[in-house]
Structures are given as C-alpha cells and as structure tokens.
Amino acid sequence: MAKIKQTAGKDTFGEFAPKFAELNDDVLFGEVWSGDRISLKLRSILTVSALVSKGLIDSSFAYHAKTAKQNGVTKAEMAEILTHLAFYAGWPNAWAAFRAVKDVYADEKDGSPASRGGMFGIGNPNSAYAKFFIGNSYLNPLTDPNKTVFAANVTFEPKCRNNWHIHHATTGGGQILLCTDGFGWYQEEGKEARALKAGDVVTIPANVKHWHGAAKDSWFSHIAIECPGENTSNEWLEPVSDEQYCAL
C-alpha cells in the first residue's frame, strides 16, 4: 500500500503546534493509516464507527465520511453501518451522522452503477466485450497496456458473469484477480465454484477453462491483471447457463 501523504496538521497547526502537526501527518496518516495489514476501506469503517460512538460529528467526521466514500464504502453500506451503530452508539449520534453523510453521498442514487466499482471506480460500460457476458459489466482501465502489464477494474452487476473462457499461452500467461468490492464467484472446469469477497486473490493458470462474475444478490468488482507470457490469446467459449449459475 502506498504511503498516505497528509499535510492538514502542518497546514493548520504547523507554527502553533509543530509536534502535534508532525504526529498527525507523519505518524497517524504516514504510518498508521498507511499500514498494509487491513484495507483502507476497513480503516475508514473503523474510524467512522469510533467517531460516531464518541458523538464527534464535526468537520473531522465529514472528512472521514468523504474518505470512506473514496475508499469504496458505498451509500448503501454507509447507511447499513450507521443503522447498526445506532443501537450501540446511541440514536442521536447516528441521527447526526446520517445528516452529515447524506451530503457526502448526495450525488449517488441507491443501486446506481455510478455508486459502484469500489475505490477504483466503475469506469464505462464494457460494451466491447458485452457479447461475452450475461448481464451488464463495466470496465475501468488502470494501466496502459502499451507501456506495462495491463490491469483494469472490472465491475459486474448482480447476476452478471462472463462466459467460460481460456487464457492461452505457450509459456507464462494467465490472469490474476484482486477482489476489491462486493461478492462474486470463480470456477474452473471440473472444480467447485469458489465464493469471492473483497480482499481475495485468484491466480488463474494459463490454458485453464474458467469463468467469474457477481453473486446473485450483490455487485462485484475485481482488478484483472494480465500476466505476461508467450503467444498469449483469449478464447471465449459458451455462456454459464442459468441452471449452473442459479445452483450456486
């Protein structure tokens, strides 16, 4: 995880309280927030929960609510988090928090694609490959394939999945999936399907028939990384039938 750069402490208190500014910017954000043992999304959820529990619904809460959105906490998830907290942290605290986050998520509509995609964003409709998917998918390229290994954030609406396919290569090749948001499935031919959640990693060998996509009741996003190899190509095959999929 890249180290988070924060200057709010130095900008606000640099002359008045330089040590406090250093602890805020360099230690809290530069070290604690930049740790790699838990995700930024989980850190945001923990921070929002702690502030609501203390009743600290101020400018710092507004900042962390915006950060939570940037780190992939969707509008629906934030609403569920605050509703849960209301029973443990107090109804007035949750009420005040809802007022604040309502403004943060004002540009999103429940269930809209724009609110999906996790921290990397949903991108655009994956129209070029639509014929190889059941349901709607979205693509947000993260790297330039002409300059480096290609990586893209792929988002599936509920029930959406791609066809069975194979990443061919004579040496190397294959694909890596870094699951970033929601719940989904991955399956290789002849094996049981594997349930996926944010934080899971899937290593797809070359020349293995497989498919992946969203769960029936959840959006799902993963970063797809094309592994370098010789004589690489993708072969798209038959769709995953409703009977196969609905049996999961």
C-alpha positions, 0 to 999 in steps of 0.5 A: 500500500502506498504511503498516505501523504497528509499535510492538514496538521502542518497546514493548520497547526504547523507554527502553533503546534509543530509536534502535534502537526508532525504526529498527525501527518507523519505518524497517524496518516504516514504510518498508521493509516498507511499500514498494509495489514487491513484495507483502507476501506476497513480503516475508514469503517473503523474510524467512522464507527469510533467517531460516531460512538464518541458523538464527534460529528464535526468537520473531522467526521465529514472528512472521514465520511468523504474518505470512506466514500473514496475508499469504496464504502458505498451509500448503501453500506454507509447507511447499513453501518450507521443503522447498526451503530445506532443501537450501540452508539446511541440514536442521536449520534447516528441521527447526526451522522446520517445528516452529515453523510447524506451530503457526502453521498448526495450525488449517488442514487441507491443501486446506481452503477455510478455508486459502484466499482469500489475505490477504483471506480466503475469506469464505462460500460464494457460494451466491447466485450458485452457479447461475452457476458450475461448481464451488464459489466463495466470496465475501468482501465488502470494501466496502459497496456502499451507501456506495462502489464495491463490491469483494469477494474472490472465491475459486474452487476448482480447476476452478471458473469462472463462466459467460460473462457481460456487464457492461452499461452505457450509459456507464462500467461494467465490472469490474476484477480484482486477482489476489491468490492462486493461478492462474486464467484470463480470456477474452473472446469471440473472444480467447485465454484469458489465464493469471492469477497473483497480482499481475495486473490485468484491466480488463474493458470494459463490454458485453464477453462474458467469463468467469474462474475457477481453473486446473485444478490450483490455487485462485484468488482475485481482488478484483472491483471494480465500476466505476461507470457508467450503467444498469449490469446483469449478464447471465449467459449459458451455462456454459464447457463442459468441452471449452473449459475442459479445452483450456486 
